[in-house]
Amino acid sequence: MLIASLFEFILSIEPNIENVRVLYANVTGDLVLGGLFPVHRKGINGENCGAIQMEDGIQPLEAMLYTIERINKNPEILPGIQLGAVAFDTCDNPTYALDRVFYFIKVAILGAESSSVTIQVASVLALFPIPQISYMATSPFLSSKEKFPRFFRTVPSDVNQARAMLEVLRQFQWTYVSVVYTDSEYGDHGYEMLVSLATDYSICFSSPHRISKDRFKDDDYDFVVRTIAEKTDVKVVVLFAEKATTLRVLEAARRVDVGSRFVWLCSDAWPDHNDINCQQTTVLEGALAVQPLYAPLSGFDEYFTGLTLDHEQKNPWFPEFWQTYHNCVYVEEAKYFSSKKSGLINCRDPKLKIKRSNGYKQRRFLHFVRDAVYAVAYALHDMQKNVCGENWRGLCDKMRPPDEDIFFQYLTEVSFKDEAGNGFGFVDAVDGPPRYSILNYQRKVNGSYHWTVVGNYTLNEREQPILQLDRDKLRFRGEQATEFPTSSCSHPCGSNRIMVRRKEDPCCWTCQSCGLYRYKVDEQRCEDCILGTIPTENGTGCDPIPEEFVEYSNPWAIVAITIAVCGIGLTMFVCSVFWIYRETPMIKASGRELSFLLLLGAFGCFSMTFAVVAKPSVETCAIVRFGIGFCYTVCYAALTTKINRIHRIFNDPGRSPHKRRFTSPRSQLTIASMLILIEIVFDVSWLLKEQPAVEHSYSRRSANVRICRGSENGSYVIGLFYPFLLTVASTFYAIKTRKCPEGFNETRCIAFANYATIILWLAFVPLYLASTRNVIKVITLALSLSLNGLVQLICLFLPKVYVVLIKPEKNTRELVMARHAGSSYPTTPCTPITPELPSGLPFIIDRDRSKSLSFANHFRSDKISL
C-alpha cells in the first residue's frame, strides 16, 4: 500500500518522468541501497549542474560501490544475500536532489554530502519510512528526531566540530578572532554553535560576516575581507562556509593583499589542495582546518587505481571522470582532430591508468561512507539472524521486503568496528561519535603545499572528547616557522579585576579593579561584599573580617581591670574594718546592716568590669544588661533607705515619745530589698522580652565588631533610670537630715557622693551614647561603674574608717551624739543619753528651753543606743 501510494505521488508531480533520461549508478542485488552523491558541482547561470567533481563526487560514490563489493564477498555478513545499489547525482543542488529522491523505493538511502542538500532530502523522506544515512552532513539541525525521525549520520554533529574548533583556539590562546559564515543551514547553525559556546572557552568573535552565496559578487567579498582587516586587529579568521564560498574568500584576501596577515581556521568544508590555485597558496599557508577524522579506507587505492573504462557499466559518470582526469578525448571525438597535430590523448588508450603519480589521492572522509554502508549491512544481518533464524541463508519470507519499522530499530542499535578498529554506534540514535583530524597547510622543501595531519579531536578512555596536537609538526609560514601569531585584543585581567568592554569593539576591554570591598563575580561583574566581610586575596569571594572586641590584653582594659581590682580590694578592706569594729558607736550610728548592703553594691560595681570587658557572649551580655542597673540600685536603695530612716527618727514633727515604725534593721533590709526587687523585676522582664544575643557592629566598613545586642543603640541606659530616681530621693533626704547629730549626719558625704555620681553620669553617658568605637563604649561603661563604687567608698566609708582606725578617741557615744553646729536638735555633749536611764520618762531640754523631746525610748527601742 505504501509503495503504491508513493508511486502515485511520484507520478502526480512528474507526469512525464518516463520521458526524462536520468543517469544513475547501478549494482544488482537482493536488497538495494540508494545513494545520493554530488558527482557534479552546482551549476551557475541557471544551470543545475556544473563540472564533474573527481574527488568529492566520484570517490565517495566509488567508496560505496567498493564497500558493497567487499560485503558481498564476505560470507560472514548477510550470508546468501547480495546487496545492490542505485545512486544518483545531486549536483550539490537541493532542488535538483529532491527530483532524484522520488526515484527511490529502497531499503535505505545513503547521502547526501552537504548539509543544505541533506536537510532538503531529509525533510521529504520524513514523510516516508525510509532511513537516510549521511556520510558528511554535519548540521546540528539534523539531530532533531522530531523533524527527522529516521535520519542518521556517520559523522559527528557540528556541535562537536564547533567544540573542536574552539578547543584549537584555546590551545593557541587566540581569544580575539573574526568569523565568516554562509547564509545556509550549514553556516548559520555552525555560527550559532560557535557563538553559544565561545564564552565557555573565553573567546570573542569580532566583526562577524554573513555571506550570501547567491548574491555576493567579488566586490562584496572584498568588502568583507577589507572590513576585518581595517576595523579589527584580529590575526585569526574562522571560516564556517562551504567550499565555493571559502575559495572566493581566499581570492578576495589575495586581491585586498591582506592574506598573509591572517591565520585561517575552517570547518570540514575546507577545500583540498587540488581546489586551490597557485595564487591562493600564499594566502592559505599556515592555515588550520578541522576535518572529519582521516582514516584511509583500506584496499580502496588498489580498487580505484585498477578501474578502467569498462566500469561505466556500473557508474555512468565514469567516462566523464576518465576524460577529465586524463585530459583526453574519445575516439568518436578524436576523428575530427589530428592527434599528432593537436596533441590530444585518446581516452581508449590502454596505457592510461589512475596513479598517484598523475594526481590520484584518496579523500580523507571515505571511511565515513564505508561506515554508512556497513551500518545498513550489519542492521540487515542482525535482522536476518533474529527474523529468519541463526543459520539461515538468503532472504526469508519475513524479509520480502524487510519490515521498515523493525529494520529501523536494528539500525538504531547497530554496533560494529570502524576502519580504525574502534567501536562504532550512533550517538543518541542519530549522530556519529566525535572524530576529527586537525590539519595544517604547509609548504614543503620542494616548494609544494600540502595538508598535514597535526592532531586529532577524539574520545579518550573515559568517553570524553580531547584535543591532541603535535606541536613539532605545526608550521605557520616557512619551513622553520613554528610560532603562530597571537590574536588577543587585551590581556586577561587579574583575579581581582574585571573586563570593561570598549564601545568601539566589544571584544576588547580594559581591566578595572573591583575596589576595596567588592569581589569578582565573573569576568565582567563585581558585587559588594556583605558587611563584616572583605574580598579574599584573589578577589573572587569574601572572607569574614576578624572579629573585634575588647580583650583583657587591651591597655584600656588593663586600666579598667586594675581600677576594679583596687576597688574590690578597698571594698574588702572597708568591709573587714566595719565587721571588726561593728560594736563601736561610729559603726552603729552608720547603720551596720545597710552599710554592708551598700558595700555589696560597691563590690558589684567593681566586679561588673570583668563582665563588661569580656568577649561578648549570650551569658556576658545578660550579666552586663542585668548588672548595670542592679548594682546601682543596690547602692542607692541602701543609701535611700538609710537616710530615710534617720530622717524619720530625727525629724518627727509631733515629737512623739512612741517608737517610729519600720526603723528596725530587719525593716530597713526589707524596705531596701523591696526597692531592689523593683529593679530586678524590670531587668528580668527586659531580658525575657528582648533576649540577650551577640551581634556584629559595622561602625566602619573595615570593622566587624562583636557586641551585645542593644549596647550600640544606647538601650543599656534605660536600666539607669530607676537608680537615678533613687539617687534623687537619697539626695533629698540627705538635705532634710543635715542638722541631725554629728554621728548620724552624712548630708555632706551623701550629697558629695550623689553630686559626683551625677557628674560621672553627665560625663560618661553622653560619651557612651555618642561614641562610635566599641572600645570607648566598653571602657566608658566599665570605668563609670568602678568610679561609682569608688565614690561610695571614699565619700561614705573612708571618713568612718579614718575615725575608727586613726582617730579612735572620736569613736565615742558623746561625740557621735554631739549636736551639729546650728542644729535645732536638743542633743549636746553635756546632756548625753546613756543606756542607764531612770524608769521615769527622761527629757532632754534644748539650750533655749523652747522645746523638749524624749529620744531615749526611740534610741533604745530602735537599737541606736550607743
GIHUPE-V264520 format. One record per pair of residues at least 6 apart in sequence whose ideal C-beta (glycine too) atoms are under 6 Angstrom apart, sorted by the first residue. I is the first residue (numbers start at 1). GAP is how many residues later the second one is. Records with the same first field share a line. If there is no record, write none. Layout:
# GIHUPE-V264520
I = GAP  GAP
This chain:
# GIHUPE-V264520
3 = 102
10 = 92
23 = 293
24 = 62  64
25 = 62  289  290
26 = 60
27 = 41  57  58  287
28 = 56
29 = 53  54  55
30 = 51  52  365
31 = 52  76
32 = 52  54  74
33 = 52  74  75  343
34 = 52  70  72  75
35 = 29  50  52  75  76
36 = 52  54  75  76
37 = 20  23  24  50
38 = 15  19  52  54  75
39 = 18  50  278
40 = 9  10  12  49  51
41 = 9  10  12
42 = 49  50  51
43 = 6  7
48 = 43  45  48
49 = 42
52 = 268  269  272
54 = 267  271
55 = 308
58 = 263
59 = 304
60 = 309
61 = 26
62 = 242
63 = 303  306
64 = 305  309
66 = 234  237
67 = 303  306
68 = 15  17
71 = 6  12  306
72 = 10  11
77 = 300  304
78 = 302  303
79 = 314
80 = 313  314
81 = 313
88 = 12
90 = 7  22  27
92 = 22
94 = 22  23  26
97 = 15  20  24
98 = 22
101 = 20  23
108 = 23  268
109 = 23
110 = 23  262
112 = 6  9
113 = 23
115 = 22  24  70  71
116 = 68  69  70
118 = 16  19
119 = 66
122 = 10  26  29
125 = 7
126 = 22
129 = 275
131 = 19  277  280
132 = 19
133 = 19  239
134 = 19
135 = 19  233  234  237
136 = 19
137 = 16
138 = 17  20  23
139 = 19  46  47  50
140 = 17  18  19  49
141 = 44  48
142 = 6  9
143 = 14  287
152 = 274  278
153 = 279
154 = 214  217  218  278
155 = 137  213  277
156 = 275  276  278
157 = 274
158 = 32  35
159 = 34
160 = 274
161 = 106  129
162 = 31  32  35
164 = 126  272  293
165 = 125
166 = 31  35
167 = 300
169 = 34
170 = 31
172 = 312
174 = 62  313
175 = 27  28  313
176 = 58  311  312  313  331
177 = 57  59  61  310
178 = 28  29  50  56  59
179 = 26  29  59
180 = 29  59  69
181 = 6  10  59  60
182 = 29  31  59  60  63
183 = 27  29
187 = 53  54
190 = 50
191 = 49
204 = 303
206 = 26  28  299  301
207 = 21  25
209 = 15
211 = 34
213 = 32
221 = 27  31
222 = 30  33  34
225 = 27  28  31
226 = 30
229 = 29
234 = 253
235 = 250  252
236 = 27  251
237 = 25  27
238 = 27
239 = 7  27
240 = 27
242 = 27
243 = 26  28
246 = 25
247 = 24
250 = 30  33
253 = 6  30
254 = 25  29
259 = 24
263 = 23
264 = 23
265 = 23
266 = 23
268 = 23  24
270 = 19
273 = 176
281 = 168
284 = 157
285 = 158  192
286 = 190  191
287 = 154
288 = 152
289 = 150
290 = 146
291 = 146  148
292 = 73
293 = 142  143  144
294 = 70  143  159
295 = 72  124  125
296 = 66
297 = 69  70  73
301 = 61
305 = 49
309 = 13
311 = 7
312 = 6  7
322 = 25
323 = 24
326 = 26
328 = 17  19
329 = 15
330 = 17
331 = 17
334 = 12
337 = 7
354 = 6
367 = 52
370 = 49
371 = 47  53
374 = 42
375 = 39
378 = 36  38
379 = 31  32  35
382 = 28
383 = 24  27
387 = 11
388 = 8
412 = 17
415 = 10
416 = 8
418 = 6
427 = 6
434 = 31
435 = 23
436 = 21
437 = 16  19
438 = 16  17
439 = 12  14
440 = 12  14  34
441 = 10
442 = 10  33
443 = 6
454 = 16  19  20
455 = 13  14  15
456 = 12
457 = 10
459 = 6
460 = 6
474 = 8
476 = 8
489 = 18  19
490 = 18  19
493 = 6  18
495 = 43  44  45
496 = 18  24  43
497 = 14  16
498 = 14  22  26  28
499 = 10  24  25
500 = 9  10  12
501 = 8
502 = 6
514 = 6  12
517 = 12  184
518 = 8  10
519 = 10  16  20  22  23
520 = 6  19  20
521 = 6
529 = 13
531 = 167
532 = 13  164  172
533 = 9  11
534 = 11
535 = 7
536 = 7
545 = 159
547 = 157  159
548 = 157
549 = 66  67  157
550 = 7  63  225  228
556 = 223
557 = 56
560 = 49  219  222  223
563 = 223
564 = 42  45  222
567 = 39  219  222  223
568 = 38
570 = 223
571 = 28  31  32
574 = 223  227
575 = 24
577 = 224
578 = 9
581 = 6  223
582 = 10
584 = 227
585 = 226  228  231  281
586 = 214  217  218  225
589 = 154  155  227
590 = 210
591 = 51
593 = 72  76
594 = 44  47  48  74
597 = 41  75
598 = 37  40
601 = 30  33  34
602 = 187  190  191
604 = 27
605 = 26  180  183  184
606 = 180  183
608 = 19  23  177
609 = 173  177
611 = 9  12  13
612 = 12  166  169  170
613 = 165  169
614 = 6
616 = 78  90  91  92
618 = 74
621 = 71  87
622 = 70
626 = 57
628 = 88  91
629 = 50  54  90
630 = 49
632 = 91
633 = 43  46  90
634 = 42
635 = 157
636 = 87  90  91  94
637 = 35  38  39  89
638 = 34
639 = 91
640 = 86  89  90
641 = 27  30  31
643 = 87  90  91
644 = 89
645 = 18  23
646 = 91  94  98
647 = 86  89  90
648 = 12
649 = 11
650 = 90
655 = 198
657 = 197  200
659 = 202
663 = 199
679 = 43
693 = 16
695 = 12  14
696 = 8
697 = 8  10  15
699 = 73
705 = 69
707 = 67
714 = 55
727 = 27
731 = 23
734 = 13  16  17
738 = 9
739 = 81  84
741 = 76  86
742 = 76  78
743 = 73
745 = 75
749 = 46  47
752 = 43
753 = 38  42  43
756 = 35
757 = 31  34
760 = 24  27
764 = 16  20
767 = 13
768 = 9  12
771 = 6
803 = 7  8
804 = 7
813 = 53
814 = 15  18
816 = 50
817 = 10
818 = 11
819 = 6  8  9
826 = 18  20  27
831 = 13
833 = 23
835 = 30
837 = 19
841 = 13
842 = 14
843 = 9  11
845 = 7
859 = 6
